[in-house]
Amino acid sequence: MTTNEQHNGEREIPRRVPIFEGDRTLWIIYAVLIVISILVVYSSTAKMAYDISSSLTTTESLRMQIMLILVVSLPMIFIAHKINYTFYQKVTKWAFWIFVLLTVATYFVGSTTNGAARWLPIGPFKFQPSELLKIATIMMLSLRMEDRQSTIQKIKLLPTSWRLKEPEQKRILRENTWPILGPVIVACCVIAPAHISSAAIIGIASLLMLYIGRVSKREILKILLVGGSVAIIGITLLSLAGAGRGSVGFTRLTRWIMELVTDGKRDYVYELSDTERAMIAIHNGGLMGEGAGHSTSRAVVIHPESDYAYAFFASEYGVVAALVLMFLYLWITFRAIEICRRCTTPYPTLLAAGLGLLITCQAMLHIMVQVNILPETGQTLPLISRGGSSLMSMSIALGMIISISRAPNITPTKR
């Protein structure tokens, strides 16, 4: 038997495909955040044992969180990372408009909690479509910017004159403003009445995407000034009309400003704000924390399992651990940017950057509220706070970044 015959007769061993593919660092960060989520939810909900109005016990709350992780988070990130990013590119337009319509539907048929209509009831569950609209907006902006990469450094994104009926201004609106900024404007307008801070996250992440996408700094500054002015006017009008969350947002903003002006000092007996309670919890934690399950602030902090999860984590594990946690969120963006550098086409580059910024921006907004840098917002801590919709959307976003990292047409990581 010849050498060739022997070679042809050998059975080729199939290449083993790993179950979890893509960027290993992101998988490790995800695993760490999920473990922290279980610890925070279990420990923070212990106060429910003393709350006669609550029907949940600590054990039941923990069981629900673990079930959400096993049934929602893990399947979503696994499926999302196995799908090739080209599929996301194909369904971008459909996904965007579907979630816009679903978000609008919440104002008519959705359930309301704390005065905000955000959830669509699906049997025994509640679904928050605005969380997925955030992702769809990043997808849409990536798609629209990809189509204009050859000229994006030179184009005008906003009209150069108030005479919008002039042919040149109409052309800018038709060819640049609406295609690129239109999806962001639509998403913000749809989400803002129920959740102003979510609209702000989309706006901030989109501005950073424009910068990464090589849009002129002058155009970005114009968008920031015009967008900021419109947002302030819009919140004021919503507040005066008593519509949506405008009045709540305006009240939180004015109270936050008064606290800064008076440096937290009052001449009368007053009730602590949620943010002040969070800062007390962080202070009580010190450098190394009070210990897991030993926080003295769990009964004081409002919603320690969701809106103020970071402050509660700092109270139990200390400022050092809290800084490490903040670094993990920043690391997600660093890894996303590294993946961007290895991409060879615009869409995955912009999508990975945008989704990384989306996760990190929400985390930083949550953290800045805890230390009174920003007024109260009600934003959850990604992949840690209790809540199915947020957990699902952030798992999908991270899975999509990992999907891009494993794509065959990006430059492999040097080992």
Backbone hydrogen bonds, N-H to C=O, Kabsch-Sander energy under -0.5 kcal/mol:
donor,donor_aa,acceptor,acceptor_aa,energy
6,Q,2,T,-2.3
7,H,3,T,-2.5
8,N,4,N,-2.8
9,G,5,E,-1.8
10,E,6,Q,-0.9
10,E,7,H,-0.6
21,E,19,I,-0.7
27,W,23,D,-1.3
28,I,24,R,-2.3
29,I,25,T,-2.5
30,Y,26,L,-2.4
31,A,27,W,-2.3
32,V,28,I,-2.4
33,L,29,I,-2.5
34,I,30,Y,-2.2
35,V,31,A,-2.0
36,I,32,V,-2.3
37,S,33,L,-2.2
38,I,34,I,-2.0
39,L,35,V,-2.1
40,V,36,I,-2.9
41,V,37,S,-2.6
42,Y,38,I,-2.2
43,S,39,L,-2.3
44,S,40,V,-2.9
45,T,41,V,-1.7
46,A,43,S,-1.1
47,K,44,S,-0.9
48,M,45,T,-1.6
49,A,46,A,-1.6
50,Y,47,K,-1.6
51,D,48,M,-0.9
52,I,50,Y,-0.8
54,S,51,D,-1.4
61,S,57,T,-2.4
62,L,58,T,-2.3
63,R,59,T,-2.6
64,M,60,E,-2.3
65,Q,61,S,-2.1
66,I,62,L,-2.5
67,M,63,R,-2.3
68,L,64,M,-2.3
69,I,65,Q,-2.1
70,L,66,I,-2.6
71,V,67,M,-3.1
72,V,68,L,-2.3
73,S,68,L,-2.2
74,L,69,I,-3.1
76,M,72,V,-2.1
77,I,73,S,-2.5
78,F,74,L,-2.2
79,I,75,P,-2.7
80,A,76,M,-2.6
81,H,77,I,-1.9
82,K,78,F,-1.1
83,I,79,I,-1.2
87,F,84,N,-1.9
88,Y,84,N,-0.8
89,Q,85,Y,-1.8
90,K,86,T,-1.6
91,V,87,F,-1.8
92,T,88,Y,-0.6
92,T,89,Q,-0.5
95,A,91,V,-2.9
96,F,92,T,-2.5
97,W,93,K,-2.1
98,I,94,W,-2.2
99,F,95,A,-2.2
100,V,96,F,-1.8
101,L,97,W,-2.2
102,L,98,I,-2.3
103,T,99,F,-2.0
104,V,100,V,-2.3
105,A,101,L,-2.1
106,T,102,L,-1.0
106,T,103,T,-0.5
107,Y,104,V,-1.4
108,F,105,A,-1.5
109,V,105,A,-3.0
110,G,105,A,-0.6
110,G,106,T,-0.9
111,S,119,W,-2.5
113,T,116,A,-2.3
116,A,113,T,-1.7
118,R,111,S,-1.0
118,R,116,A,-1.0
119,W,111,S,-1.4
120,L,127,F,-3.6
122,I,125,F,-3.0
125,F,122,I,-1.9
127,F,120,L,-2.6
131,E,128,Q,-1.5
132,L,128,Q,-0.6
133,L,129,P,-1.8
134,K,130,S,-1.3
135,I,131,E,-0.8
136,A,132,L,-2.4
137,T,133,L,-2.2
138,I,134,K,-1.7
139,M,135,I,-2.2
140,M,136,A,-2.4
141,L,137,T,-2.6
142,S,138,I,-2.1
143,L,139,M,-2.1
144,R,140,M,-2.4
145,M,141,L,-2.3
146,E,142,S,-1.8
147,D,143,L,-1.3
148,R,145,M,-1.0
149,Q,146,E,-1.3
151,T,148,R,-1.0
152,I,148,R,-1.2
154,K,151,T,-1.7
155,I,151,T,-1.5
157,L,155,I,-0.5
164,L,162,W,-2.0
166,E,163,R,-1.6
170,K,166,E,-2.4
171,R,167,P,-2.1
172,I,168,E,-2.0
173,L,169,Q,-2.3
174,R,170,K,-2.6
175,E,171,R,-3.0
176,N,172,I,-2.2
177,T,172,I,-2.4
178,W,173,L,-2.5
180,I,176,N,-2.1
181,L,176,N,-0.6
181,L,177,T,-2.0
182,G,177,T,-1.0
182,G,178,W,-1.0
185,I,181,L,-2.6
186,V,182,G,-2.8
187,A,183,P,-2.4
188,C,184,V,-2.5
189,C,185,I,-2.5
190,V,186,V,-2.1
191,I,187,A,-2.3
192,A,188,C,-2.7
194,A,191,I,-1.5
195,H,191,I,-2.2
199,A,195,H,-1.5
200,A,196,I,-2.0
201,I,197,S,-2.1
202,I,198,S,-2.0
203,G,199,A,-2.2
204,I,200,A,-2.7
205,A,201,I,-2.7
206,S,202,I,-2.2
207,L,203,G,-2.1
208,L,204,I,-2.2
209,M,205,A,-1.9
210,L,206,S,-2.2
211,Y,207,L,-1.8
212,I,208,L,-2.4
213,G,209,M,-2.6
214,R,211,Y,-1.5
215,V,210,L,-2.6
216,S,152,I,-0.6
220,I,216,S,-2.0
221,L,217,K,-2.4
222,K,218,R,-2.1
223,I,219,E,-2.4
224,L,220,I,-2.4
225,L,221,L,-2.4
226,V,222,K,-2.8
227,G,223,I,-3.1
228,G,224,L,-2.4
229,S,225,L,-2.1
230,V,226,V,-2.5
231,A,227,G,-2.4
232,I,228,G,-2.2
233,I,229,S,-2.3
234,G,230,V,-2.8
235,I,231,A,-2.7
236,T,232,I,-2.2
237,L,233,I,-2.5
238,L,234,G,-2.5
239,S,235,I,-2.3
240,L,236,T,-2.6
241,A,237,L,-2.3
242,G,238,L,-0.8
243,A,238,L,-2.0
245,R,193,P,-2.3
246,G,243,A,-1.7
249,G,245,R,-2.9
250,F,246,G,-2.4
251,T,247,S,-2.3
252,R,248,V,-2.5
253,L,249,G,-2.2
254,T,250,F,-2.5
255,R,251,T,-2.3
256,W,252,R,-2.3
257,I,253,L,-2.3
258,M,254,T,-2.3
259,E,255,R,-2.2
260,L,256,W,-1.9
261,V,257,I,-2.4
262,T,258,M,-2.5
263,D,259,E,-0.7
264,G,259,E,-1.6
265,K,262,T,-1.7
277,R,273,S,-2.0
278,A,274,D,-1.9
279,M,275,T,-2.4
280,I,276,E,-1.9
281,A,277,R,-1.9
282,I,278,A,-2.2
283,H,279,M,-2.4
284,N,280,I,-2.6
285,G,281,A,-1.5
286,G,282,I,-1.1
286,G,283,H,-0.5
289,G,285,G,-2.0
290,E,315,S,-2.1
291,G,316,E,-2.5
294,H,291,G,-2.3
298,R,295,S,-0.6
300,V,297,S,-1.3
301,V,297,S,-2.8
306,S,303,H,-1.5
308,Y,303,H,-2.3
309,A,306,S,-1.3
312,F,308,Y,-1.8
313,F,309,A,-2.5
314,A,310,Y,-2.4
315,S,311,A,-1.9
316,E,312,F,-1.7
317,Y,313,F,-2.7
318,G,314,A,-1.8
319,V,286,G,-2.4
320,V,287,L,-1.8
321,A,317,Y,-0.6
322,A,318,G,-2.0
323,L,319,V,-2.4
324,V,320,V,-1.8
325,L,321,A,-2.3
326,M,322,A,-2.1
327,F,323,L,-2.2
328,L,324,V,-1.7
329,Y,325,L,-1.4
330,L,326,M,-1.9
331,W,327,F,-2.4
332,I,328,L,-1.3
333,T,329,Y,-1.1
334,F,330,L,-2.0
335,R,331,W,-2.8
336,A,332,I,-2.2
337,I,333,T,-2.6
338,E,334,F,-2.0
339,I,335,R,-2.3
340,C,336,A,-2.2
341,R,337,I,-1.9
342,R,338,E,-0.7
342,R,339,I,-0.8
343,C,339,I,-0.5
343,C,340,C,-1.3
349,T,345,T,-1.2
350,L,346,P,-2.9
351,L,347,Y,-2.8
352,A,348,P,-2.5
353,A,349,T,-1.9
354,G,350,L,-2.8
355,L,351,L,-2.5
356,G,352,A,-2.1
357,L,353,A,-2.4
358,L,354,G,-2.1
359,I,355,L,-2.1
360,T,356,G,-2.2
361,C,357,L,-3.2
362,Q,358,L,-1.8
363,A,359,I,-2.0
364,M,360,T,-3.0
365,L,361,C,-2.4
366,H,362,Q,-2.2
367,I,363,A,-2.4
368,M,364,M,-2.8
369,V,365,L,-1.6
370,Q,366,H,-1.3
371,V,367,I,-1.1
372,N,369,V,-1.5
373,I,368,M,-2.6
374,L,368,M,-1.2
381,L,306,S,-0.6
384,I,381,L,-2.2
385,S,381,L,-2.5
386,R,305,E,-3.1
391,L,387,G,-1.8
392,M,388,G,-2.4
393,S,389,S,-2.6
394,M,390,S,-2.5
395,S,391,L,-1.6
396,I,392,M,-2.3
397,A,393,S,-2.5
398,L,394,M,-2.3
399,G,395,S,-2.4
400,M,396,I,-2.3
401,I,397,A,-1.7
402,I,398,L,-2.1
403,S,399,G,-2.2
404,I,400,M,-1.9
405,S,401,I,-1.8
406,R,402,I,-1.2
407,A,404,I,-1.2
410,I,407,A,-1.2
411,T,342,R,-2.9
